């Protein structure tokens, strides 16, 4: 028995959720995968999986063996990548998780350029605005927008920072007036991003260094920056949006930036990836590409090149 191959097959079955999916992922037959797992159980003298006609479940021994074999396989892969990472062309499937607004507005602009630069890479991009366990759901890299990130078991690299702009439509400002200082926001309809830590209590720093924290409210909150931008364009209220969501609308005069003399904590773009795997060429390529893009003057000016 090739124990290493059997270990890989067993791990694939567990993570793919079945023998058929594991066989497809490994590009081998169902019979080969099944034989590897049976040989492994025979060699170990324990049952690793409880099988039914449609499902399987890990035994206690199977769970223990899976956890340890995963660590061993990751270490073997890391050793190989450590030696080859600077010599291997990025290749294979790259699974990316990103926030919906960033995926639609930013990644959609530059992912085609990234793919042109790396013809051996295929991308599976999943955008959503919920908490995603990158390891559990099988992602190679996650992109996150946050003011800061708490301690994580993942490797975290900051790629860029975006200002937040308070914006409203000209029609809204004509009806309700333009706020001159942060305290004026209390008299306005504010469109709040519900996933923000303190959406109803934004803090501003004036040019003299003084900090102003205000209470704001409004009739609409949402977990999507795109929804709030649409509401601002419709004249529903004032929205605090990352600059990449609204800069083109401001440039066209569809939205007006207010309180520009007051700054807020920037929204950071982070790349996250598992620390138990050495940074693979395809992940390194994406992280380096994104970092270079947001450091370039063209990107800072909002170019889609």
N, C-alpha and C positions, 0 to 999 in steps of 0.2 A: 504493500500500500504506500502510495505517495502521501505521507501525512500532511505535508504542506498543501497539496492540492485538495485533499479531503477537508482540511481546515477552512480553506477558502470557499469550498462548495457549501459547507455547513453555514458559514457566515452569510453567504449570499442568500441561502434559503431563508434564514431568519430575517434579514433586512429587506428582502424582496417580498416577503409574506407568503412564499410558496415555492414549490419545486419548479413549476412551469416558468414563473417569472424569473427565478434564479437562473434557470437554463438559458432563457432568452438573453438575460443580462451578461452571462458568461460566454454566450455564443457556442453552447454545446447542447447535446441532447438531454432530454429529461432523464433518460436511463443513466447517463454518465453521472449526473448530479445525485440521483438516488443511490447509485452504487457507492459513490464516495461517502455519503452519509452513513450507509449501512456498514461499510468497512470501518469507518471511524468508531461507530458504536461497538462493533465487535472487538476492535483493538482496545477500546477503553473498558469494555465489560459493563457498560451502563447504557440505558436508553436515554437519548438526548431529546427526542421529540415524541409526543403522543400524537399519532396520526388518526384522522378519520377520512372519510371519502372526500370531503371538501375542505377540511381545515386541519391545522396542526397547532399544537401548543408546546412550548418548551417545558421540559421537566425541570425540577430544581437543579439537577446535575447539568442539564442542558444550558440553563441560564448561567450557571457558574462557568461552564466551559466556554460559552459564547463571550462572556465579558473578558476572560483571560486571553482567548484566542484572538479577539479583536485587537487587544493591546499588542500582542505579538506581531500580527500582520501589519498593524500600523507602523510598528518600529522597523520591520523589514522594508516596508515601502519608503519610510522616511530615510533610511540608510541609502537606499538606491537613488532616491531623489536628491539627497545631499551631494552625492557624487556627480550626478548627471544634470543637475538643474541648469547650469550655465551652458550646457552643450546641446540640450534637447530642444527642438522646436516645439513650442506649445501646440498641443494636439488633444483631441478627444472632446467629450461632452463637458461643458462648463455650466453648472446649475447655479443661477444667481437668484437671490431673493432681495427685493427692494420695495420701498414704500410706493404706493400707487401714484401719487403726484409726481415723485421724482422719476419713476419709470416712464410715465407718459410724456412728461415735459422735457426731461434731460436725457435719460438713457435712449429713448427713441431717436434722439438726434445723433448720438455719437456711437451707439452700438454697431451700426452698419460700417462705420469707419474702422472700428476695432476689428470687425470680422474681415474686412478687406486687408488689413495689415497682418492677420493671422489666419490664413486660408485653411489650416488644418484643425481649427477650433470650431465646434458647434456649441450654440448657446441655447439653454432652456431658461428663460426669464419668467419668474413668477412674481407678480406685484400684488401686494395686499397691505392693509393697514392694521393687522393684528400681530400679536406676539408670535414669533416663529422660532422654534427650536431648530437651529441649523443642522445640528448633528442628527437629531431624531428624524428630521424630514429629508435628510440626504442632500443638503445644499453644500456646494464647495465654498461659496462666499456669500456674505450678506452685506448689503449697503444700508446704513441707518442714518437718519437725520435726527439729531438730538442736541440739546445744549451741552450735555455731558453724558457719559455712560458710567453706570455703576460697575463695581468689580465684576469681572466676567471670567469664565473659564476659557474664553476665546481670546485669540490674539486680536488686538484692536489697533488700527492705524487710521489716523485722521488724514483725510484727503483734501478737504476744502472747508471753507467757512462762508456762509451766506448771511448777508444782512437781512433783517426783517423790516419790511416797509409797511407803514400804515397807509392804506389807500381807500379811496371812495370815488364814486362816479361824480362827474361834474354836476349832474342833476341832483344827486343827494346833497352835495355841498351847497348848491344854490337854494335848496329848500331849508336846510338845517344849519347852515353856517360852517365855517372851517375852523377846527380846533387850533388854537395858537399855542397852548401849553398842554401837557398831559392831563392836568386836572379837568380840562374841558371835556375829556372823553366821557365823564360821568353823565353828561347831558345828551349823549348820543346813543344811537343804536349800534352796538358793537357785535360783530360776527365772530364768535369764539370757536376755536379749534378744541374739541372736547378731549383730545388725547394729550394736550399740553399739560404740564404739571400744575401751573398756576394760570390757567387761561383767563380767569376773571380778575387777576391782580397783576397786570404787567408792570414791570419796573423800567424806568427810563433814566439815562444819565445825561445831564445837561452839559453844555460846553465848559461850564465852570467846575464840573466834577460833582455837582450835587445830584443826589439820587431821588427820584420821584416814583413812588409806588402808588398806583391808583386802583380803585375798584370800578370795574366796568360791567355792563350788563346789556342784554339785548334779547330779542325774541327768537334768535336762531343760533344754534350751535350745531356743529357737525364734525365727524371724524375724518373729513376729507377737505383738504385745502382747495381742491378744484371746485367743490360745491360752494365753499365760501367765496372764492373768486367770482363765480357766476352770480352769486347773490350781490356782491359788491358792484359788479357790472350792471346789474338790474336796478341799482339804486336802493337796495334794502338796508345798507348800513356801511360802517367802517370795518375793514378787515386788516388784521396783521398777517402778512404773507411773506414767505421767503422770496427774495428778490427774483429768483428764476421763474417764479410763477406769474409775476405781474410786470416785469420790466418792459416787455413788448407792448403791453396794454398802456403803460404809462407813457412810453415813447410815442404811441399813436394818439394820446390824449383821451383815451377811453376811460382811464383811471387817473386820479391825481394823487400824488404822494403828499402826505401831510406830516407835520411834526418832524421834518427832516433834520432839524437842528438838535434833536434828542436821539441818542443812540440806545440800542438795547443789546442784550447778550446775543452774540451771533449764534446762528444755527449751524452746527458742524455736520459734515458728511464723513462718516466712518466706514471703513471696510473691516469686516469681522470674518475670521476663519478659524477652524479648529487648531489648537496648539499642539495636539498629539500627532499632527501630520506636518511634515516639513512643507514649506510653501512650494506648491507644484508650479511648473512652468506656466500652465494656463492661468492659474490664479495670480501668479506674479505678473504676468503680462497684463491682466485686467487692472490690477492695482496700480501698476506703473503707468498704464495708459491714462487712467482716470486722474491720477495725481499730476501728470504732466499737462493734461488738458486744463485743469483748474488752476494751474500755476501760470498758464500762458496768458499774455495780455489779451489775445483774441477771445479767449473763453471768459475772462473777467468782464469784457465788454459785451458779452452775450452773443458772440458769434456762434453760428451753427456749423462752422467748417469742421 
